[in-house]
Amino acid sequence: MIVTQDDLSVALDKAPLAVLIVRQNRIAWLNQTLADLAGRPKGEFIGRPLADTPLSLWREDLVEVATPDGIRWFQRHSVHALPEGEAHYFADVTEQRRMIDELEALRQRLETLETRDPVTGLQNRRAILRELDRQISRSRRYENPLAVIRLSLEIDSDEARRRELMRTLSQALKDKLRWADEIGLLDDNTFLLVLPETGLEDARELAVKLLSDRAAVQLQDGEGKIRYGVAAWNKGDDLGKLLKRVSQDQEIDLSALLS
């Protein structure tokens, strides 16, 4: 049985793969599948320069096509064995592409979960300490001022109330900080504020201002208190030294301001 070129054309016309044959940069043939994807009759393409048709986009390795069913993606594969020409076929990789996009979205979500506290949405301990270490390196290099504030919420209420207060306080703190400032949690009850380009006295003034805001700190009478500590970076400080000094400074009781 002899298979003719016409037989191959009929078979390829019905193939699920899109097929394109180009000779001397002109479209020699395409199957019906590709014409349908391009949204035009086959006759409009045959003999025309490829660059003058919508199929010029199909020279990319990955082709994005808008269809009535949504965006579809096709991976181009080439065959260069034709005399004075080339053939391309395109495999539908839409599902694989969607899976890649979903995996990337999951990866980004996981990355966010790994750096964010689930209750407040603030940076967790690992993330805020990494940011502080970066700022210390910057201050060490350029001798820029840098200060930190450590705030601890000490209450005797149940877990639900603690979470409510931490969420309220975290939002209030974020609203009052500058765009360059960073805030995160050292533990379930302790905030760390990283203040670039800020000296010790300005940081103390900011701490008192934050904690004297009754709208921000909604503690009930006798419910508890908030303690704070402030420290500024000194030449020779590393992460451990700065954290130790701000922890030692955290002995001032501001409950009088909150009552």
C-alpha positions, 0 to 999 in steps of 0.5 A: 500500500502506497501512502501519498502526500494527500493521504498524509495531509488528510491524516495530519488535518485531523491530528490533535497536534497543530502542524505548520510547514514553512518554505523560504519563510512562506507558509507552505501548509498547515493543518486544520487544527492550527487554522482553527486555533488561529481563527481563520480559514486555511486558505488565508495562510497558504503561500503568504509570508509567515511574518505577515500572518498571526502565525508569526507568533507561533515561532516562539518556543511557548505559544499563548493562545486565547480561545473561547475556553480560555488561555491555552499554551502550546510547546513548539517542536521543529523538524528541519529535514525538509528540503529548503524548509522546516516543519513545526508541530505544537503540543498542547501543554496547557494542563502542564502550564496550569500545574506549574502556575499552581505549584508556583502559587503554592510555593509563594504561599508556603514562603509567606507562611514560613515568614509570617505570623498566622495571628497578626500577619507580621514577620515571624521571629526568623524573618524579623531577625534576618531583617535586623541583621541586614540593617546592622550590616548596613549600619556597620558599613555606612555608620547610619543610626539604627534603633530597635524597640521591644514591646511585650504584652503581659496579660492574664486573659485567655488565649482568645483575648491574647490573640485579639489584643495582639492583632489590634496592637499589631495593626496600630503599630503598623499604622504608625510606623514609617515605610522604612521601618520593620515590625515582627514578632520575637514570640507570641507576646513580643514585638520587635520594631526595627527603625533604620536612620533612628537614634536612641532618643527618637526611638524612646519618644516613639515608644512612649507615643505608641503606648500612650495611644488608648485607641491602640492599646485596649487593655481593660483595668487590671488585665495586664501591662505592656513593657518596652525596651529601646536600644540603639546600634553602637559600633561593634554591635552584632545581632546578639549584642543589640538584642541583649541590650534591648532586652535588658532595657525592657524593664520600664513599666508603662501600665500607669500610662495605660490606666 
